[in-house]
Amino acid sequence: MISPSEYGSHSWELLVTVDHQHEEVQKEFLLQVTGDLHIGGVMLKLVEQIKIPQDWSDYALWWEQKKCWLLKTHWTLDKCGVQADAKLIFTTQHKMLRLRLPNMRTVRLKVSFSSVVFKAVSDICKILNIRRSEELSLLKQSEDVLKKKKKKDKNSKEPATEDILNLCDSPVSSASSGSPSLYSKTMTTPLYDPTSGTPASTITWLSDSPLTEQNCSILAFSYPNCSPETLAEMYQPRTLADKAKLNSGWLDSSRSLMEQGILEEDQLLLRFKYYTFFDLNPKYDAVRINLIYEQARWAILLEEIDCTEEEMLIFAALQYHVSKLSLSSEAQDFTHESEVDEVEAALSNLEVTLEGGNTNNILEDITDIPKLADNLRLVRPRKLSLKAIKQYWFVFKDTSVSYFKNKESSQGEPIEKLNLKGCEVVPDVNVAAKKFGIKLLIPVADGMNEVYLRCENLAARILEAHQNVSQMPSVEAKLRFIQAWQSLPEFGLSYYIVRFKGSKKDDVLGVSYNRLIRIDMATGDPITTWRFSNMKQWNVNWEIRQVAIEFDQNVSIAFTCLSADCKIIHEYIGGYIFLSTRSKDQNETLDEDLFHKLTGGQE
């Protein structure tokens, strides 16, 4: 019963829904409140009415209509603007989230849905043992990628099993008796070797316990590549516009997951957003180095970044070497690194930083002009007869492939020139059978022409390049891979489709760690470059969603972003400037206020 004194002229009823798991207890409660009651008092009244003996410390009030948390418990309802029509939900701040890591594995863990994303990512990185969390952020997959994934799942004959590392205290609800955990249910033997991280068998891994120091090495090791068929089914950006779609889903670092419509059990990508990897140290960064390596590896495999044939051979050799070491008992992991003498570790780290030491000249040709030339076998399927197979000298340049009778005649007119614009490329590879081919579906007036190209010695050249790196420890090979990736002309560029003020056509804006580049969308040619070092100020006009930047010499630009929210680009610029302020002399704590000041969008 409510006493008459509680019914004042200023009191009113507030409906609160409680998000609890007790089916026998009601979920909606009407509270008699006044405008001067503080949020903490509302929560206290609510818990008294619920009468369920449990820990409510992680619960907070979520205002559904306004999409905001009421976390300042000392604020009154009047100060928050809460009135009788408000729909409040009393729910947990920490909820389960699935994170797809750069190595394409998924972890499931509890994340704060009430903290801003910058803080949530910091907490995630502590759990996963990743230093320098400010370099990473959370990305929502674009619709094109999700559509392709749904189409793949629909066409697949067998249900795809996803690798999930479960880092929660309670068993996952979807885990059946057939889903093995990190440790076997019937034995105490780990399915993955806790020291080297190598798999004892190639099965789905699912753990019911938090990530411990012992099994943390799972994330520090690279896993075998997927099949060419699986790779072909994954989303591969073909144009600058496609690449711009990859960067459209970055979450706002200054707002919480819940405010951005992320729900419990949703899947997000955890990725390195800023391509300035500060203080990479093999002694402390086994997981971080591996995940940067994996992000670089997949960027190259999925052709998110272009490279020449010589560069591709270097990447292939290093990838083969890392994969080989990861699957062998001689794998070098961070537990061995920690035993290295302090002086030796410092010298090794300095060598990596300066790209010194015995490099074996593996990076000497990575600035070559993109042009491929080699002897390949041409296969053209013919009706009612066997396939015609003949060897020619092929030259790939720009967007076409030309082939000649032999290398000597390549200066003259080609036998045929195949235009690759709009063509479909499908790998035709069987490693066991030593078959390395490419299937081209070239559009013509009445349909598609099928052409097969067969490589005789691709594999041999990779093995030849591997001889230069065969003695490297795994971590050093990964660092060399990262360095080669950083040397690519397109490294670190994130693309967005924009419309510059005064322009009548769309352009692509490339955002890098030290500059902005205006790129012609049709040709891909750079038009203008602006360096952050010449920047005086930048801000956003939120009414027309326009980013305005002023540089030295009275240069100013303004643009609206068409492929993403303008806040994403603004945060990229401010984020890179924030990262440039880091120093090894500073302590490990980040100036989070400075980050939000630089990325928030206020003048």
N, C-alpha and C positions, 0 to 999 in steps of 0.2 A: 504494500500500500504506500502511496505517496502522500506525505503530509500536506495540508493546505498551505503551509508557509512556502512550500516549494513552487506553488503556482502563483508567481508574481505577475505583474502586468507585462514584464519584459521576458518572461520565460516562453520557450517554444520547443517543439519536438524535433529531434534530429534523428534521421534513420541511418543506422550504420550496419553494414553487412560484414560478418566475421568470416574470414577465410580459414576455417579449421577442418580437421579430418574426422570429427566425431559425428557420425550419421544420426545418432539418436538425439543430438542437441540442435536446437534451432539456430539458424544462421543470421536472421535479421532481428535487430534490437532497436526499439524506440527509446531514446534518452530525452529526459526533460532537462533542457539546458538554458543558460542565459548567455548573452553576447560577451560578458566579461569573464566567462569561464575559459581558462587556458587549455591548450591542447592536451597537456599532461593530465589535467583533471578529467577531460572527456575519456581518455584511455583508462584512467582509474575507475571511473563510473562503469565503463563498459565491462572491464574484467570482473568487477563485483557482480554484475548482472549475469555474465556468462556462467560463472560458478563451475568452471572446469579447472582442476588443479594441474596446471602445466606451466612451463617456463614461457612467459610472454615477452621476454626481453628483446627478441628480434622483430617483434611486430611493430608496425607504425601505421598511421592513417594515410590512405591514398585517396585523393579527390578526383573521382572519375571524370567529371565534366571538364575540369580545368587541366587534367593530365599533369598533376603535380603532387609531390609528397608534402605532408604537413609535419616536418621534422623539427621545427623550432617549438619545442614543447612548452616554452614559457610565453609564447604568443597567445593572445586571446582569440576566440572565434571571430570577434569583430575585426581585430587587426588582420586576420587571415582573409576576411571577406566571406566567411562561411555563414550561410543563412539557411532557412528551413528547407529550401529546395535542393540543397547540396546532397549528393549521394557519396557517402564516404565508405571506403572499404578498409577494414582492419586486417592487414595481411603481412606476411613475412617480408623482410627487406632482402634476405638472401634466398635466392632460388636457383634451381638447377639450370645449367646452360650447356649446350654442346658447342665445343670449339674445334674447328678444323684447323690443324696446325700446318705450317709450311711444308711438312713432310707428308701431307695428305692423310695423316692419321687424325682421329677424332678423340678428344678427351671430354669427359662429362664431369663437371664439378660445380660446386656452389659458388655463386658470384653475387655481389651486392647489386641489386636492381635499384637501390636508392642513392648510391654514391655516383658522382659524375664519372663518365667513362675513363677519364685520365686516371682517377684513383682506382677504379675497378681493374683496369689493365695492370696497374702497379701491383695490386693484390694477387692477380692471376700469375704474374711473372714470379712472385715470391714462391708460390706453390710449385711452379714448374722449374724453379731454379734458373731463371733467366735474368741476368744483370741488365741494367740500362733499359728499363721498361719504357722510358720516354721515346724510344725508337719504334715502338710497336703501337698498334691500335686495332680496333675491331672493324671488320668490313662485312657489310651485308651483300650477299651474292646478287648479281644483276639478274633480271628476269630472263635474259637470253640463256644464261648458264643454267638456270633452274629448268627452263623449258627443255633444253637439250638433255638434261639429267633425267627428267620425267619421261621423255621419249625413249631414252636408253633403257630405263627400268621397264617400260611397257613392252619393248621389243625383246628384252632378254628372256631366254627360256627358263633359266634358273634364277631364284631370288638371290640378289647380291648380298653378300655378308659384309658388313662394314666393321672395320677395326675400331673398337671403342675402348679407351682406357678410362675406367670409372673411378673417379677420385672423390667419392662421397662416403660418408660414414655408414649409410644404410644400403642394403642390396638394391640394385636397380630393379624396378618393377617389371621391366620387359625381359629380364634375364631368366631364361628357362633352364632346366636342368641340363640341357644340351649345350648351353653357352659356357665354355670353360673360363675360369678366372685366371689371374696372373699365376696363382698357385693351384695345382691340381686339387680337386675336391677329395680325391681318394688317397693322394700321396702328399708328402711335404716337399717334394721336389719341384722347384720352379720350372715352368714351361719355357721361361727365358732365363738364360744364365745371368745372375745378378751382377757378376763382375764385368763380363765383356758385353753383356746386352744382346748376345746373339740368340736367335730363336732356336729352341730345341725341336720345334716343328712348326710348319707353316699353317697355323690356325688362328682364328680370331682371338685377340687377347682382351680380356675383360676383368678388371679388378674390383673387388668390393671394399678395398681399403685405400686410405689416402696415399699419395705418392710419398714414399719414404726415401731416405738417403740411399738405401740399398738398391731399390729398383728404379731410382732416378735415372740411371744410366740408359734406360730404355730410350729416352728422348735424345740421348747423346750419340745414338748410332743410326747410320743410314740403312735403309732396307732395300732389297732388290727392286729393280725397275718393274713397272707393269708391262704387259705384253703390248706389241705394236698395235694390235686390234683395239685394246682398251684405250691406248693413247689417241688413236684416230677418232674415237667416239667422244673424247673430251673437248671442251670448248676451246677453240684456237682462234685468237683474233687475227683477221686477215688485213684489216685496214686500220688507219689511224682512228676512225670513228669507232671501230670495234675495241681498240685499246682504250679509248676514252670511257667506254662502258664499264671496263674493269675497275675504274677509279670512282665510279658514281656513288658507290654505296658506303663510303667511309662514315662512321658514326660521328656525331658531334661530341668532342671530348669534354665540353662544358656542361653537358646534360646527362641525366641518368638513362639507363637502358629502358626503364619503364616509361619515361617521358618520350622516348623515341619509338614506342610501339612494340618493343621486343617482349615476347612472352616466355614464360617458363618452358624449358625444353626446346626452345628455338635453336637453330644452328647458325653460328656466325664464324667468320674466318678470323683467326689471329694471325696478323701479318706484320712484317717490318714495313712501316709506312714511310719512315724517313731514312734515306740511303746515306746516312753518315754514321758509320759504325765506330763508336768511340771506345778506345782502350780495349781492343780485342786481345785477350790474354788466354793462351791455351791452358794455363793452370786453373783458372776460375770459370772459364766460359765454354766448357765442353758442350753443354746443351745449346747455348746461344750460337756458337760457331756452327754446330750441326744444322740448326734451323735456318741460319743465314745461307749456308751451303745448299740446303734443300730448296729454299725459295729461289736461289739463283739457278739451280738445276732445273726446276720445273718451268721457270721463265724461259729457259733456253729450249727445253723439250717441247713446250707448247707454243714456241715461236712468238712469245710476247716481246722478245728482243732479238734483233737480227745480228748475225755474225757470219764471217767468211768461212771458207772451207778449212783454212789453216787453223783458225780459232776453234772451229767445231772439232777438229782432230784433237786439239789440246784438251778441250772439255770432255770429249769422249774417253780419252786416255785416263784423265784424272778421275772421272766418274767410275770407270771400270776398276781402277786401282782401289778407290774407296770402298766400292761394293765388294770387291774381292777380300779386302782386309776385314770388312764388317762381318763377312760370313766365315772367316777363318778363326782359328783359336789364337792366332798371333795378333788379333786386333789390338791397336793401341788405344786405351781409354784414359780418361782424366785421372783415374786412381793411380796409374803409373806416372802420369805427368807430375802429380803432387809430390812424388818421391825425388824429383830432380832437384839437384842443388840450386839454391836461390840465385847464385851468380849466373849459373848456366841457364836458368830459366829466363833471367833478365836479358842475357845476351841473345838467346833464341828469340825472345819477344822483339828485341831491337832489330834483329836480322829480318824478321817478318815485316816489321813496320817500314823499314827502309828498302824492302824488296831486294835485299842483298844476298850474300851467300852464294852457294852453288846453284844457280837457277837453271843450269843446263840449257840456256837459250830457248826455253820453251815459250817465252813470250815475245821473241824477237820479230815475228811476222804478223802480229795481230792488228797492225794498222794498214794492211794491204787493201787495195780497192776491191770491193766485193765483185768477184768474177770467178766462176767455177769452170774448169776444163778437164776432161778426162775421157779415156776410152770406155764406152758403155755399149752394151748389146741392146739393140732396138728390137722389140717384139710387137708385131702388129697382128692381131687376131684376124683370120680370113675365113670367110664362109666356105663350107664344104671342102676345106683343105686344112693341112697342118699350119701351125703358126710360122710365119717367116721370121727367122732370127738372124741378125747380122750385126757385126761390130762396126761402130763409127766413132769419130772424134766429136764429142759434144762440147759446146761452149754455152754456159748459162750467163746471161748478162741482162741487167735491167729486168724486164718482165717477159723475156722470151728465151727459148732454147733453140740454138741452131746446131745442125750436125753436118759433118763433112766426111769425105771418104777416108781421110787420115789426117794426122796432125799437120803434115807438111802443106796440105791444101787449105788449111784453115784461114789463110790470108785472103783467099778468093771468095767467090759466091758459095753459100751453103747449098747442100742438096735440098734442104727444107728448113724453114724457120717456123717454130711452133709458138704461137702467142699464148702466154699463160694467164692473161687477164681473164678472171672469172672461171678458171679451170679448177677442178677438184683434184686434190692430191691424196692418195691413199697408200700408206706403207705396205709393201708386199715382202715381208721379212720372215724367214724361218732360220733362226740361228743354228739349230741342231743340224739342219740340212745344208748349212752354209749358203743360204739363198738370201741375197740382199737386193731388193728391187723396189721400184716406185711405179705405182699405177697412176697415169694421168688421164683424166676425163676432160677433154678439151671441147668447149662449146663451138658448134658450127651451125650453119643456117637451119639444118633440118634435125638437129639433136645434139648428140655428144659423140666424139671420136675417142676410142680407147687406145692408149699407147702404153706399153710397158717398157721401162728402162731397167736393165739388169747390170749390177755392179760386180766386177770380177774381184777387185782388191779393195774394197772399202775397209773391211775387217783387218786386212794385213797392215794397212797404213796406221790404223788405230793402235795395233799391237806394236808397230814400229815406234810410234810416239810414246807408248807406254814404257818402253825401255828407259826413257829419260827420267821417269818418275817412279820406277819400280822399287826403289829403296826408301822412299819417303814413308814416314809414319802417317797414320790416317789423318790426324789433326792438321799436320803440315800440308798434306794433299788438299784438304778442304780449304785451307787458307789460300793456297795457290789458285784453286778454282775461283774463290771469291775475288782474288786480285785480278785474275784474267777477266772476270765478269765486270769488275770496276773499270777495266781498261777499254771496254767496248764504247763506241761513240754514243750509243743510245742509253748507256747506263744511267739509272737514277731519274729518268724522265717519266713523269706522270702526266698523261694527256687529258685535256678537257676541250670540248667543243664550246667556243665562245663567239660572241658578236661584239666586235670593237665599236666604240662610240664613233659615229660618222661613217661606218662601213655598211655596204649593202649586201655583203655576203658573209657566211660563217667562216671562221678560221679555227685552227687548233692551237691551243696554248699548252706548251710543254713547261712543267714546273720541275726545276732541279734544285739541288741543295744550295746553289749559289747564283742562279739566274732564272729568268723567264724567257721563253722563246716563242715568238709568233711564227706559226708554220702554215704554209698554204695547204689547205685541206685536200685539194685535187692532186697536187704534184708531190706533196710531202717535203717540199723545199723550205728551209728556214728563211724567214723574211727579216725579222728584227730580233735582236737579243738585248735584254736589259739585265744588268747585274744588281744583286741585292746590295752590294757595297756602295752603289750610287743612289740607293733609295733614301729618300728623306722622310716620307710618311705614306701610309696607306690606310684606307678605311672603306666602309661599306655604306651605301645609301640603301637602308633596309626597305624603303617604300618602293623603289624601282628595282631592288636586288642588283645593284651595280657596284662593282669593285673599282675604286679609284686609287691610283698610285702616282706619287710625285717623285721624280728623280732629280739629280743635279742637272745643271745647264738648262733649267726651266723646261725639262721634258716631263710631260704628264700623259698618262694613258687611263682609259676607263673602258670597262667591258662588262657585259652580262654573261652569265654562264648558262648554256643550254643543255648540257649533258648531266649536270649535277647542281645541287644547291650552291649558291655563291659562298656560303659559309665554309664549305669544304676547301675551296681554293684559298680563301682568306686564312683559314687555319693552317694550310700547308705552308704559306709564306711566313706567317708568324711562328710556326713550329720550327722551321729551318733556322730562323733568326735566333730563336730560343736555344736550339741545340748548339749554335755557334758560340754561345756564351759559356759552354762547359769547360772546365779546367781540371786537370789531375790534382791541382793543389787544393781544390775545394773538397769538402767532405762529401760523403755519398748521398746526403739528403738533397732532394731537388727543390728548387724554388717554384712550387706549384702556382703561387700567386702570380709570379712573373709570366709563367706559361699562359695562364688564362688572360692576363692583361694583354699579351702580344697576340693571342689568337681569338680573343672575344669579339672583335669587330667594332669596338668603340674608338672614337678619335682620341 
